């Protein structure tokens, strides 16, 4: 952790605080809901019991079977039966001998009130249900109630337990989240430290934890894959610079030697030979620079090709150009093959393939162009010795040449690399067909 970042601004602290607040709020709301629900349920249960007891007492009074002392009203309950004159004709033991809690209030429907009433030597609040009914001696009103303090005490016990339990649960959750996040973020921080060690001189550094079957493990695998690509790109860049330097240095050195010899002994200079040597070296450098520019342009992202291109026409035109040399070019296998692509790019691909085939052919190059299912396929086959197996994997690398010797009149090693890159711009693929004793390259493009 950076010394400039306060501890409470770290991701671990913020995530822990957020989890604790969310969990604490959820538990608090749940506790309030639980206490409220318990209070309502206890009250509803007491109401049902009181109403049932009122019905029972009315039935006993109507049958003149009402005892003077009423039972089955619960430890926290109270019951009285009051006649039309307001006298108590029956009562529970806790209010025996006491006056009526309410005066006679006739009514054939249930009524409920909250009143203060005696409970032995104390006074409590009761939720009192009442209903009137007939008896042989006249109508009476039955009152049955339950203590509100009993409900309050039950709710209070639960509330006190939650007041202690909720903070403890929240604190435990905070500790667990802090520890778990610490383990996870430590793995992320280790990846950060390991990636921070990657420099131009240390591109072989890789992060640990790639095999873990979780998000951090997948992140480590992604980071290692990215580092592999960066290392490969750096290697290619260094090789690219070395190859360009070598290929430019050779013709420049040849020019310098020719000019120095001419200056040292002007009388013995063969003007025609000097011009040819200087012009040859200049032509080679010009070709190399042009290939590099073409390759740089091909690397730029291009839009999807939309133009209709007659690939067969391009192949026939390039074949006619290649026939000026001693190598025969057979186009009998070329058939109509319209594709969508960049015409200039496809022409350069075909030209590079033909130039490569003519250069390595013994006497003959065969072109075959046809539609195969959903693909247009161009095969360029020469009767030369083919590509040795040890060079096949790198044949499309930039500046790579199967012949390790570098001569002034040799190629730049960019022709096939340019052809492969341009083929991809037209959504195609260029490949070397292996298993053949001769040179065999294949260009595949999507059919219209």
C-alpha positions as CSV (number, residue, x, y, z in Angstrom):
1,X,0.0,0.0,0.0
2,X,1.3,3.4,-0.9
3,X,2.3,5.5,2.1
4,X,0.4,8.5,0.6
5,X,-2.9,6.6,0.7
6,X,-4.8,6.7,4.0
7,X,-5.7,3.3,5.3
8,X,-9.4,4.1,5.2
9,X,-9.3,4.9,1.5
10,X,-8.0,1.5,0.6
11,X,-10.3,-0.8,-1.4
12,X,-10.2,-3.3,1.5
13,X,-11.4,-0.7,4.0
14,X,-14.1,0.7,1.7
15,X,-15.4,-2.8,0.8
16,X,-15.5,-3.8,4.5
17,X,-17.3,-0.6,5.6
18,X,-19.8,-1.0,2.7
19,X,-20.4,-4.7,3.7
20,X,-20.8,-3.8,7.4
21,X,-23.2,-0.9,6.7
22,X,-25.3,-3.0,4.3
23,X,-25.4,-6.0,6.6
24,X,-26.0,-3.8,9.7
25,X,-28.9,-1.9,8.0
26,X,-30.4,-5.2,6.8
27,X,-30.2,-6.8,10.3
28,X,-31.6,-3.6,11.9
29,X,-34.6,-3.5,9.6
30,X,-35.1,-7.2,10.1
31,X,-34.9,-6.8,13.9
32,X,-37.5,-4.0,13.8
33,X,-39.7,-6.1,11.6
34,X,-39.3,-9.1,13.9
35,X,-40.2,-7.2,17.0
36,X,-43.2,-5.5,15.4
37,X,-44.4,-8.8,14.0
38,X,-44.0,-10.6,17.3
39,X,-46.0,-7.8,19.1
40,X,-48.8,-8.0,16.5
41,X,-48.8,-11.8,16.6
42,X,-49.0,-11.9,20.4
43,X,-51.7,-9.3,20.5
44,X,-53.7,-11.1,17.8
45,X,-53.4,-14.4,19.7
46,X,-54.5,-12.8,22.9
47,X,-57.5,-11.2,21.1
48,X,-58.6,-14.5,19.7
49,X,-58.3,-16.2,23.1
50,X,-60.2,-13.3,24.8
51,X,-63.1,-13.4,22.2
52,X,-63.4,-17.2,22.5
53,X,-63.5,-16.9,26.3
54,X,-66.2,-14.2,26.0
55,X,-68.3,-16.6,23.9
56,X,-67.9,-19.4,26.4
57,X,-68.9,-17.2,29.4
58,X,-72.0,-15.9,27.5
59,X,-73.0,-19.5,26.8
60,X,-72.6,-20.5,30.5
61,X,-74.5,-17.4,31.6
62,X,-77.4,-18.2,29.3
63,X,-77.6,-21.7,30.8
64,X,-77.4,-20.3,34.4
65,X,-74.2,-22.3,34.8
66,X,-71.9,-19.3,35.3
67,X,-69.5,-19.8,38.3
68,X,-68.8,-16.9,40.6
69,X,-65.1,-17.3,40.1
70,X,-63.9,-17.4,36.5
71,X,-61.0,-19.6,35.4
72,X,-59.1,-20.3,32.1
73,X,-58.4,-16.6,31.4
74,X,-54.6,-17.0,31.6
75,X,-52.0,-15.9,34.1
76,X,-52.1,-12.3,32.7
77,X,-55.8,-12.3,31.9
78,X,-58.8,-10.7,33.6
79,X,-62.5,-11.4,33.3
80,X,-65.7,-10.0,34.7
81,X,-69.4,-10.5,34.1
82,X,-71.5,-7.4,34.8
83,X,-75.3,-7.3,35.0
84,X,-77.6,-4.5,33.8
85,X,-77.4,-2.8,37.2
86,X,-73.6,-2.6,37.0
87,X,-73.0,-5.3,39.7
88,X,-70.2,-7.8,39.1
89,X,-71.9,-11.3,39.1
90,X,-68.6,-13.2,38.3
91,X,-64.9,-12.4,38.1
92,X,-61.5,-13.9,37.8
93,X,-59.5,-14.5,41.0
94,X,-57.2,-11.5,40.4
95,X,-60.2,-9.0,40.5
96,X,-62.5,-10.9,42.8
97,X,-64.4,-8.6,45.1
98,X,-63.5,-5.5,43.1
99,X,-66.0,-3.2,41.3
100,X,-66.6,-3.4,37.6
101,X,-63.7,-2.3,35.4
102,X,-66.3,-0.9,33.1
103,X,-70.0,-0.2,33.6
104,X,-72.6,-2.2,31.9
105,X,-72.4,-1.5,28.2
106,X,-74.8,-3.6,26.3
107,X,-73.9,-4.6,22.7
108,X,-74.3,-7.8,20.7
109,X,-71.0,-7.2,18.7
110,X,-67.5,-7.4,20.1
111,X,-65.9,-4.3,21.4
112,X,-62.4,-3.7,22.5
113,X,-60.9,-1.0,24.8
114,X,-57.6,-0.4,26.6
115,X,-58.2,0.2,30.3
116,X,-56.3,0.2,33.6
117,X,-57.3,-2.5,35.9
118,X,-56.2,-4.2,39.1
119,X,-54.0,-7.3,39.2
120,X,-53.8,-8.5,42.7
121,X,-51.8,-5.7,44.4
122,X,-50.8,-4.0,41.2
123,X,-52.4,-2.0,38.4
124,X,-51.9,-3.0,34.8
125,X,-53.2,-2.0,31.4
126,X,-55.5,-4.5,29.8
127,X,-56.8,-4.9,26.3
128,X,-60.4,-5.6,27.2
129,X,-63.0,-7.3,24.9
130,X,-66.7,-7.1,25.7
131,X,-70.0,-8.5,24.4
132,X,-73.6,-8.6,25.9
133,X,-75.9,-11.6,25.9
134,X,-79.2,-12.7,27.6
135,X,-79.5,-14.8,30.7
136,X,-82.6,-16.1,32.7
137,X,-82.0,-13.3,35.2
138,X,-81.5,-10.5,32.6
139,X,-78.9,-9.4,30.1
140,X,-75.2,-9.3,31.2
141,X,-72.0,-8.0,29.6
142,X,-68.9,-10.2,29.7
143,X,-65.4,-8.5,29.8
144,X,-62.3,-10.6,29.1
145,X,-58.9,-9.0,28.6
146,X,-55.2,-9.7,28.5
147,X,-52.4,-7.6,30.0
148,X,-50.6,-5.4,27.5
149,X,-47.6,-5.5,29.7
150,X,-47.1,-9.3,28.9
151,X,-46.9,-8.4,25.2
152,X,-44.6,-5.5,26.0
153,X,-42.3,-7.7,28.2
154,X,-42.0,-10.4,25.5
155,X,-41.2,-7.8,22.9
156,X,-38.7,-6.1,25.3
157,X,-36.9,-9.4,25.9
158,X,-36.6,-10.0,22.2
159,X,-35.6,-6.3,21.6
160,X,-32.8,-6.6,24.2
161,X,-31.5,-9.8,22.7
162,X,-31.4,-8.1,19.3
163,X,-29.7,-5.0,20.6
164,X,-26.8,-7.2,21.7
165,X,-26.9,-9.7,18.9
166,X,-27.1,-7.4,15.9
167,X,-24.0,-5.4,16.7
168,X,-22.1,-8.7,17.6
169,X,-23.2,-10.2,14.3
170,X,-22.2,-7.1,12.3
171,X,-18.8,-6.9,14.1
172,X,-18.2,-10.6,13.3
173,X,-19.1,-10.0,9.7
174,X,-16.8,-7.1,9.5
175,X,-13.9,-9.2,10.8
176,X,-14.7,-12.0,8.4
177,X,-14.9,-9.6,5.4
178,X,-11.7,-7.8,6.4
179,X,-9.8,-11.1,6.6
180,X,-11.3,-12.6,3.4
181,X,-10.6,-9.4,1.4
182,X,-7.1,-9.2,2.9
183,X,-6.4,-12.7,1.5
184,X,-7.9,-11.8,-1.9
185,X,-6.3,-8.4,-2.2
186,X,-2.9,-9.7,-1.0
187,X,-2.9,-12.0,-4.1
188,X,-3.8,-9.0,-6.3
189,X,-1.1,-6.9,-4.6
190,X,1.4,-9.7,-5.2
191,X,0.5,-9.7,-8.9
192,X,1.0,-5.9,-9.0
193,X,4.4,-6.3,-7.4
194,X,5.4,-9.0,-9.8
195,X,4.2,-7.0,-12.9
196,X,6.0,-3.9,-11.5
197,X,9.3,-5.9,-11.9
198,X,8.8,-6.2,-15.7
199,X,11.2,-4.0,-17.5
200,X,12.7,-3.9,-21.0
201,X,15.6,-6.0,-19.6
202,X,13.3,-8.4,-17.6
203,X,10.5,-9.4,-19.9
204,X,10.6,-13.0,-18.7
205,X,9.0,-12.2,-15.4
206,X,5.6,-14.0,-14.9
207,X,3.1,-13.7,-12.1
208,X,2.2,-16.6,-9.8
209,X,-1.3,-18.1,-9.1
210,X,-2.2,-18.7,-12.8
211,X,-3.7,-22.2,-12.0
212,X,-6.1,-21.0,-9.3
213,X,-9.8,-21.7,-10.3
214,X,-11.1,-18.2,-9.5
215,X,-11.1,-14.6,-10.7
216,X,-7.6,-13.9,-9.4
217,X,-6.3,-17.0,-11.1
218,X,-7.9,-16.0,-14.4
219,X,-6.4,-12.5,-13.9
220,X,-3.0,-14.0,-13.4
221,X,-3.4,-16.1,-16.5
222,X,-4.4,-13.0,-18.5
223,X,-1.5,-11.1,-17.2
224,X,0.9,-13.9,-18.1
225,X,-0.6,-14.1,-21.6
226,X,-0.2,-10.3,-22.0
227,X,3.4,-10.5,-20.8
228,X,4.0,-13.3,-23.3
229,X,2.7,-11.1,-26.1
230,X,4.8,-8.2,-24.9
231,X,7.9,-10.3,-24.8
232,X,7.3,-11.7,-28.2
233,X,6.6,-8.2,-29.6
234,X,9.8,-6.9,-28.0
235,X,11.8,-9.8,-29.5
236,X,10.3,-9.2,-32.9
237,X,11.0,-5.4,-32.6
238,X,14.7,-6.0,-31.7
239,X,15.0,-8.6,-34.5
240,X,13.3,-6.1,-36.9
241,X,15.7,-3.3,-36.0
242,X,18.6,-5.7,-36.3
243,X,17.5,-7.0,-39.7
244,X,16.7,-3.5,-41.1
245,X,20.1,-2.2,-39.9
246,X,21.8,-5.2,-41.5
247,X,20.0,-4.9,-44.8
248,X,20.6,-1.2,-45.1
249,X,24.2,-1.4,-43.9
250,X,25.2,-3.9,-46.6
251,X,24.3,-1.7,-49.7
252,X,25.5,1.4,-47.9
253,X,28.9,-0.3,-47.2
254,X,29.1,-1.5,-50.9
255,X,28.4,2.1,-52.1
256,X,31.1,3.5,-49.7
257,X,33.7,1.0,-50.8
258,X,33.0,1.6,-54.5
259,X,33.2,5.4,-54.0
260,X,36.4,5.2,-51.9
261,X,38.1,3.1,-54.4
262,X,37.1,5.5,-57.2
263,X,38.4,8.5,-55.2
264,X,41.7,6.7,-54.3
265,X,42.5,6.0,-58.0
266,X,40.3,8.0,-60.3
267,X,42.3,7.1,-63.3
268,X,41.5,3.4,-63.0
269,X,37.7,3.8,-62.4
270,X,35.4,1.9,-64.7
271,X,32.5,4.4,-65.0
272,X,30.1,1.8,-66.2
273,X,30.9,-0.6,-63.4
274,X,30.8,2.1,-60.8
275,X,27.4,3.3,-61.8
276,X,26.1,-0.2,-61.9
277,X,27.4,-1.0,-58.4
278,X,26.1,2.3,-56.9
279,X,22.8,2.0,-58.7
280,X,22.4,-1.7,-57.7
281,X,22.9,-0.8,-54.0
282,X,20.6,2.1,-54.3
283,X,17.9,0.0,-55.9
284,X,18.2,-2.6,-53.1
285,X,17.8,0.1,-50.5
286,X,14.9,1.6,-52.3
287,X,13.2,-1.8,-52.5
288,X,13.7,-2.4,-48.8
289,X,12.3,1.0,-47.9
290,X,9.3,0.5,-50.2
291,X,8.6,-3.0,-48.6
292,X,8.8,-1.5,-45.2
293,X,6.4,1.3,-46.1
294,X,4.0,-1.3,-47.6
295,X,4.2,-3.4,-44.5
296,X,3.6,-0.5,-42.2
297,X,0.6,0.5,-44.2
298,X,-0.7,-3.1,-44.2
299,X,-0.4,-3.2,-40.4
300,X,-2.9,-0.3,-40.1
301,X,-6.5,-1.3,-39.3
302,X,-8.6,-1.4,-42.5
303,X,-12.4,-1.3,-42.8
304,X,-14.2,-4.4,-43.9
305,X,-13.8,-4.9,-47.7
306,X,-16.9,-4.2,-49.7
307,X,-15.7,-3.9,-53.3
308,X,-16.3,-6.8,-55.7
309,X,-13.0,-8.1,-57.1
310,X,-12.5,-10.6,-60.0
311,X,-9.6,-12.5,-58.5
312,X,-9.3,-14.7,-61.6
313,X,-8.6,-11.6,-63.7
314,X,-5.9,-10.4,-61.3
315,X,-4.3,-13.9,-61.4
316,X,-4.3,-14.0,-65.2
317,X,-2.8,-10.6,-65.5
318,X,0.0,-11.3,-63.0
319,X,0.6,-14.7,-64.7
320,X,1.1,-12.9,-68.1
321,X,3.6,-10.5,-66.4
322,X,5.5,-13.5,-64.9
323,X,5.7,-15.3,-68.3
324,X,8.4,-12.9,-69.5
325,X,11.1,-15.1,-67.9
326,X,12.2,-18.7,-68.6
327,X,9.8,-20.3,-66.1
328,X,6.5,-21.5,-67.6
329,X,3.3,-20.4,-65.8
330,X,0.3,-22.8,-66.2
331,X,-3.1,-21.1,-65.7
332,X,-5.3,-23.8,-67.1
333,X,-6.7,-24.4,-63.6
334,X,-7.9,-20.8,-63.1
335,X,-11.7,-20.4,-63.1
336,X,-14.0,-17.5,-62.2
337,X,-13.7,-16.5,-58.5
338,X,-15.3,-13.2,-57.5
339,X,-14.5,-12.1,-54.0
340,X,-15.0,-9.0,-51.8
341,X,-11.7,-7.4,-50.9
342,X,-9.1,-4.7,-51.7
343,X,-8.0,-5.1,-55.3
344,X,-4.6,-3.5,-54.9
345,X,-3.9,-5.7,-51.8
346,X,-4.9,-8.9,-53.6
347,X,-2.9,-8.0,-56.6
348,X,0.2,-7.5,-54.4
349,X,-0.5,-10.9,-52.7
350,X,-0.7,-12.7,-56.0
351,X,2.4,-10.9,-57.4
352,X,4.5,-11.7,-54.3
353,X,3.4,-15.4,-54.4
354,X,4.2,-15.6,-58.1
355,X,7.6,-13.9,-57.8
356,X,8.4,-16.3,-54.9
357,X,7.3,-19.3,-57.0
358,X,9.2,-18.2,-60.2
359,X,12.3,-17.5,-58.2
360,X,12.4,-21.0,-56.7
361,X,10.9,-23.0,-59.6
362,X,13.0,-25.2,-61.7
363,X,10.9,-24.8,-64.8
364,X,7.2,-24.6,-64.1
365,X,4.7,-22.8,-61.9
366,X,1.1,-24.0,-61.7
367,X,-1.8,-21.8,-60.7
368,X,-5.2,-23.2,-59.6
369,X,-8.1,-21.0,-58.7
370,X,-11.6,-22.3,-57.9
371,X,-14.5,-22.0,-55.5
372,X,-14.6,-24.7,-52.8
373,X,-17.8,-24.5,-50.7
374,X,-17.9,-21.1,-49.0
375,X,-14.3,-20.3,-49.9
376,X,-12.3,-19.2,-52.9
377,X,-8.9,-21.0,-53.0
378,X,-5.8,-20.0,-54.9
379,X,-3.0,-22.6,-55.0
380,X,0.5,-21.5,-56.3
381,X,2.7,-24.5,-56.8
382,X,6.3,-24.5,-58.2
383,X,8.5,-27.5,-59.1
384,X,11.3,-26.2,-57.0
385,X,12.8,-27.9,-53.9
386,X,10.1,-26.5,-51.5
387,X,10.6,-25.2,-48.0
388,X,12.7,-27.3,-45.7
389,X,10.8,-28.5,-42.6
390,X,13.0,-26.6,-40.2
391,X,12.0,-23.3,-41.9
392,X,8.3,-23.9,-42.4
393,X,7.1,-22.4,-39.1
394,X,8.9,-19.1,-39.8
395,X,8.4,-18.7,-43.5
396,X,5.9,-15.8,-43.0
397,X,8.1,-14.0,-40.4
398,X,9.4,-10.6,-41.4
399,X,13.0,-10.5,-42.7
400,X,13.1,-14.3,-42.5
401,X,14.8,-16.1,-45.4
402,X,15.3,-19.8,-45.6
403,X,18.7,-19.2,-47.2
404,X,20.7,-17.7,-44.4
405,X,23.2,-16.1,-46.8
406,X,22.5,-12.4,-47.4
407,X,23.7,-11.1,-50.7
408,X,23.4,-7.7,-52.3
409,X,21.0,-8.9,-54.9
410,X,18.9,-11.1,-52.5
411,X,15.3,-10.4,-51.4
412,X,14.5,-8.4,-48.3
413,X,12.6,-11.3,-46.7
414,X,9.4,-9.3,-46.5
415,X,7.5,-10.5,-49.6
416,X,5.7,-13.4,-47.9
417,X,5.1,-11.4,-44.7
418,X,3.5,-8.6,-46.7
419,X,1.4,-11.1,-48.7
420,X,0.2,-12.7,-45.4
421,X,-0.7,-9.3,-43.8
422,X,-2.5,-8.1,-46.9
423,X,-4.5,-11.3,-47.2
424,X,-5.7,-10.8,-43.6
425,X,-6.9,-7.3,-44.5
426,X,-9.2,-8.9,-47.1
427,X,-10.4,-11.4,-44.4
428,X,-8.4,-14.1,-46.0
429,X,-5.5,-16.4,-45.0
430,X,-2.3,-17.3,-46.6
431,X,-0.6,-20.6,-45.6
432,X,2.2,-23.0,-46.7
433,X,0.9,-26.4,-47.7
434,X,3.2,-28.9,-46.0
435,X,3.9,-32.5,-47.0
436,X,4.7,-31.5,-50.6
437,X,8.2,-32.0,-52.1
438,X,7.8,-28.7,-53.9
439,X,6.8,-25.2,-53.0
440,X,3.1,-24.9,-52.5
441,X,1.3,-21.8,-51.1
442,X,-2.5,-21.4,-50.6
443,X,-4.6,-18.3,-50.4
444,X,-8.1,-18.7,-49.0
445,X,-10.7,-16.0,-49.2
446,X,-14.4,-16.0,-48.2
447,X,-16.7,-16.4,-51.2
448,X,-19.3,-13.7,-51.9
